[in-house]
Amino acid sequence: MTKILILAGGYSKERDISLLTAKSVFKELKKNKNYKILVKEPNGSFVKDLRKFKPQIVLNLLHGRYGEDGYIQAILESEKIKYTHSGVLSSSLAIDKELSKKIFIKNKILTPPYLKFLFNKKLDKKKIINKIKKKFNFPVVIKPINEGSSVNVYICNQLNFFKNLKKLKNYGEILIEKFIAGREIQVAILGKKKLGAIELKPKRKFYDYEAKYNPKANTKHIIPVNISKSNYNKVTSIAYKAHKLLKCRGVTRSDFRFDNNKFYLLEVNTQPGMTSLSLVPEIARYNKISFYQLIKEIINDASINK
């Protein structure tokens, strides 16, 4: 019997999504009588409970800070327990939007131009506006450097820029990025396989937290994506290249904007959601991979490090 500890919940703003993911995954895994499963939160007694249960594998279903930024991965490595998804370095690189962008740019992967903004001094409104206009002009996207699920991401014009900027003051530093207005396409990679792509048409401004997780948001999911075969091969190859550059393992989902026949890579998510509305299971399902098979492949790829 294989003992699996499902790690869910956590301390990030994506806690509720992590718990939903865990619920969906647990429901599938309990069908297999050869699995002994414990669902656990990474609270104060986590390491003690980990040592007591002695799992062969930790299925890491945490999202956001402390879950997909290398923090929990470092604990699991120190305990010498196999865990799913990307390792310490890959996780910390992927969640850091500035560092990952630098890697993309260095390796000739197109990504929207950006500025890093620090909240450590008095705002010179005229200076920052001039800097943005000189670099790429409005509209822009402002976002935390290390959050997931589009938490606290805003599309701004010059009029509402400072109003939205204030909302992110607690982060200390953020990215200001050129807004790319094109189609939203997301690509899933599973190990060494290009799992597939999906297009999103949100009713909202963009595929934000609400569009991702609220069924009433009525985001339209389009699969197969209506692009040429050469463009399909191109976007899946870019996602695979980014997956490899960051040395990811297990499953990743890369977010793109497609505009003027160019693909702009926004970010790579090392622990995509697995809820009923999540994209990776939908892409897998379209490609004749059941939810259970998908989870099993992720589990089979578990490692202490690679």
N, C-alpha and C positions, 0 to 999 in steps of 0.2 A: 504493500500500500504506500502510495506517495503522499507525503504530508506537505500541504501547500498552505502558506499563510498569505491571505489577501490583505494588503495594506491599503487602507482607505480613510477618507475624511481629511484629517490634517488641520493646518492652521492658515492656509491661504484663503483668498477670496473665492476660490473655486471648490471649497469644501463640499458644498451640496452636490456639485456635479460629480465629484469623486465618489461620494456615497451612492449616487444613482448608478454610476459605472459599476461599482462593486456589487450592487444588488443584481444588476443584469448579468454580470459574469458569474456570480455565485449560483444563480438560478440554472445556468448552463452546466457548470462544473459538477454540481451535485447529482447530475444524471449519471455520472461515472462513479460506480461503487468502489473503484480502486483509488479514489482520492479521499483523503481525510483533510477537511478544510476548516481553517479558523480565520475569521475576519477580525482584523485588529486595527485600532487607531494608533498613530505614533505618539502616544501620550507619555507621561513620566515613567510608567512601568513597562514601556515598550521593550527595552533590551532584556529585562528580567523575564517577561512573557515569551520573548523570542527564544531565550535559552531554555525555558521550561518546555515549550512546545516542540523545539528542535525540528523545524521544517527543513525538507530537502530543498524547497524552492520558495522564495518570496515573490508573489505576484504583485508588483508595485503598481497600484492604481491611483496613486496620489497625483494631484495636478498643481501646477503653480509653485510658489515659493516653498522651500523645504522638501518638496516632493519630486520635482523634476529639475532641480538646479544643482544636483550633486551632493546635497547635504545628507539626505537619507541614504543615498548610494554609498557614501563614505562610511556610514555606520555599518551597513550590511557587509561592505568589504572587510571592515575590521573584525566582524564576527565570522568571516569566511563562509558566508551563506550565498548560494546562487540566487540571483534576482533577475527579473525580467527588465526589458527595455535597456536604454543606453547607460553607459558607465559614468563615473564621476566627471571626467574631463569633458566628454561629449555633452553631457547634460548641462554643465555649467556654461559651455560655449554656446549651445543652442538657445538657451533661455536669455542669454545676454545679447540683446538685439544689436548693440553696437559692435561687439566682438565678432558675432556671426556675419554681420554685414562686411566687416573688414576682410574676413576670410572669403566671402563671396566675390568681393571686388578684386582681391588679389588673384583669384582663380577665374577671372573673366566671366562671372555669373552676374547678369544684369539685375540690379536692385535699385529701388528709388533713392535718389540723392538725399542726404540728411545733414542736419546740424545737431550737435549735442548741446543741451541747454542746462546750465547750473543755476540753482536758486540760492546761491551763496552770497549774492550782493544785491544792491538796490537795482530795481528794474529801470533800465533806460529804454523806454518804449520806442522812441524814435530810432535808436541804434539797432534794436533787435528787428524792427520792421524793415529797416534798410538792409540789414544783413540777409534776411529771408528773401527780400526782393532781388538782391544781387545774386544769391545762390540759386533760387528756383522759383520764386514768386508764390502767390496764393492761388488756389487753396492749398492748405497743408494738413497733414495728420500729426497730432501730438499724442505721444504714448509713453508709458513707463518703459524703462529699459529691460526690466525683468519680470513682467507679468505675462499670464497666458489668457486664453479665451476672450481676447479683446477687452479685458477689464480696463476701464478708464482710458479708452481710446476715443479721441474726438477728431472729427473733420472740421476744420476751421477756415473761415474767410477772415479778411483783415478786421472786420467789424466785431466778430465774436471771439477773436483769438485770445485776448487777455482775460476775458471772462472765463474761458475754458482752461487757460493756463493756470489760473488760481486754484482750480480743482486738483491739480497735480503737485501742489507745492510740497506736500508731505514726503514726496519721493526724493527730493533733493536734487535729482538730475533726471532728465527725460530726453527723448529724441523728438526733434521736429523734422518731419519727412515730407518730401514732395508728394502730393496726392495724385495717384494714378487713377484715372476715371474709368478704366476699361472693365472687361468682364472678370468675374471672380471664379478662378479655377483652382481646385485643390487636388493634389496628387498623393497617393499612398504608396509607400515602399514597405515591403515586408522581407526582412533579411536581404537576400540578393535578388529579390523579385520586384519588378515594377508592377504593383498590384493594380493600378488603374487611376483614372481621373474622374472628377465630377465637377459640374458647373453649378453655381448658386446664383439665384436671382431673388435677393431679399426685397421685401416690401419697404423695409427701412432704408436708411441712407447707405448702409453697408452691412456686411455680415458680422454684426456686433454680438455682445453677450446675449441680448434679448432674442436676436434672430437665430442664434445657435441653439438656445435651450427652451424657448417658449413656443409650444406647438401653435399657439394662437398668432404667432408672428407671421405664419404662412410663407415661410421662405420656400421658394421653388427649387427643387433639386433636379438637375438635368443630367441624365446618364443614359446612353453615351453622350459625351460632349460633342457638340456640333462644330468640329474643326477638322481641317484636312488631316490625312494620315501622317503627313510629314510634320505638321505642327504637334500632333498628338505624341509622336515619337520624340519630338524635340522637348516638350514640357516634361514628359516622364523621364527622359534622360537627364535633364537639368536637376530634377528632384533626386534622382539616383546619385548623381554626381555630388550634390550637397550632402546627402545621407552619408556617402563615403568620406567626403572631406572632413566632416565632423566626427567621423569614426563611430557613427551610430550603430545600434543593433536592434533587433526586434522590429517593431513597426514605427514608422514616422509618417507625418502628414505635412506636406509642404504647401504653403499658401502663395498663390500667384495672382497677379493682375495681368490681363492680356489686352494690350492697347497698341494700335497701329502695327499689328502683326509682330509685336515684341512681347516676350514673357518677362515680367518683373517678379523676382522672388522676394517675397516680403519676410518670411521666416520659416523655420523648420520646427515642428512640434514633436518632441521626443516621446510624449505620452498622450496621444490623442484620446479623446473620450470614447467610451464604449456604451453609451446609453442608446435608447430606442431611436433617438434623433441623430446619432453620431454618424459621421461620414465614412470612416474607415470600414465599419461593418456593412454599410450600404454598398460601398465599392466592392468589397469582398463578395457580398451576396450576388451582385451583378455578374461577377466572374466565377460563379458556381462554387464559392467557398462559404460554407455555413458559418454561423457565429461560433459554434462549438469548435469547428476546425481552425478558425482564425485564432481563438484563444489558445488552443492546443499548440499551434505553431509558435505562438509567442512564448508559451511555457517551455517548449522544446529548445528555444534559443536562449534560455536563461543561462547566466554565467556569473562567476565571481568577477571576472574581468576578461576582456579580449583586446 
